[in-house]
Structure formats: structure tokens, C-alpha cells
Amino acid sequence: MAAKLWRLIASPANWCGLGLAIVVLVLKALGLLGTLGLGLAVLAYAAGFVIGGMWLGFPSTQAPKWEALQFSDEGDANEAMGRALSGVRRLTEHNPDNRIPASLQARVLELCKALEGLLDQWERSRGSLSLQDSFHARHIAIQYLPEALNTYLSIPAAYATGKLLDNGKTAQDTFKDTIAELETKVRQLGDDLASQDARAFLLHSRFLKQELDAGGQPDGRLSDGASR
């Protein structure tokens, strides 16, 4: 019940209705409406609610599917990351009301794939991520990406594509920028692990070369078989 009430309160239709009702009350307070009063304010709210609903969408009585995208960073980190990425992928592929453009949908799915690749790379790597980078890797999958998708899908479609936010961009363009930032960070983490593995490989190759140049013996002598 509380969730339904909150969806009504937070809906753009409700705010449009309240805005129009407040305008009427202000005019009444200024004495510009004569004997007209609260009744007109109620009618103004109803009109604003209908106009806002038709323009930006009416509040739903059902919980949106994306509310299920809430994951905790508890237990095994790999399992938690895997569950979160699976949920993000399912929702993105479902694409409720076609809210996510095809190009952006492909990028979100590719980011999920890149994160899974990073997880596999992390497991087999001989290197390690710093404490801060390991925090980022987990939270990109478990928190940052799901929350970005949740927040974007909670905005009415017309508002997300047609209204500029305080940053001068639409919500859809802002979501694209967020995905780009996450893509950059995932590539950076993968490159860091790869660089550590490459250095470890180079050190091992040099060690082998030294061993072979020394004849395979710690003291530099050739083995008995090689001396014959």
C-alpha cells in the first residue's frame, strides 16, 4: 500500500495537478478569483493530473519490473556480481515499453558482457586489483549499473527524451554518458590486470632464459646428459 501511495505522490501527473491547484490558490489569496475557492482548486488539480498523465504518463498501480533490480554485496563477491549482471541483462533484453533505444540497449548488454569477462579475467589473473579498484569492480556490477538503469527507467518516456536536465542534457543522453563512464572504468580495470599478467609473463620468460643459458643447473654446470 505504501509503495502504491509513493508512486502516486512521485508521479509527474500528481505534480502537474498540484502545480495547477497551487496557482489557483495563489490567485485566490491575491483576491483575483472573487468568491471562487477550494472547489476551483480541486478542479484545477484534476485538470492538471489528467493533462500531466496524458503528457508524461499516469501513475501505475503495479510495481514496475525494474524494482527487482536491487542487489546486495553480501557473501561471495563473484556470485553477487553474477546475479546482478544476470538481472540487468534480463531487464535490458525485456526493455519495458521500448524505453531503451536499440543502440543503447546493445551497449548495456555489451557492458554486462565486459563485466563478466573482467570477472573471469580477475579469477585467473596472477595479478590483483587494488582495494579501491576491487571496490569499483564489484559496485559497478552490483550497484552502479543497476541503479543507473533503475533511475533511468523510472522517468516517464516523454520526459526522458524531451526535457533537458540541469546538466543541459536529456535523461537519455545522461544515461548514455553514465554507460560510457562505466565502460571506460571496466576497460581500465581489465588493462590493469592484463598489464600485471604481462609483466609476470615477461619475468617468467627472463627466468627461463637465464636457466636455459646456465644449462639448467643452479650452479651453471651442464647436466650429465648434456655434457656427454
HELIX and SHEET records of a PDB file:
HELIX    1   1 ALA A    2  ALA A   10  1                                   9    
HELIX    2   2 PRO A   12  ALA A   29  1                                  18    
HELIX    3   3 LEU A   38  LEU A   56  1                                  19    
HELIX    4   4 LYS A   65  ALA A   68  5                                   4    
HELIX    5   5 ALA A   77  HIS A   94  1                                  18    
HELIX    6   6 PRO A   96  ASN A   98  5                                   3    
HELIX    7   7 ALA A  102  ARG A  124  1                                  23    
HELIX    8   8 LEU A  131  HIS A  139  1                                   9    
HELIX    9   9 ILE A  140  TYR A  144  3                                   5    
HELIX   10  10 LEU A  145  LEU A  153  1                                   9    
HELIX   11  11 ALA A  157  GLY A  162  1                                   6    
HELIX   12  12 ALA A  171  ASP A  213  1                                  43    
HELIX   13  13 ASP A  224  SER A  227  1                                   4    
END                                                                             
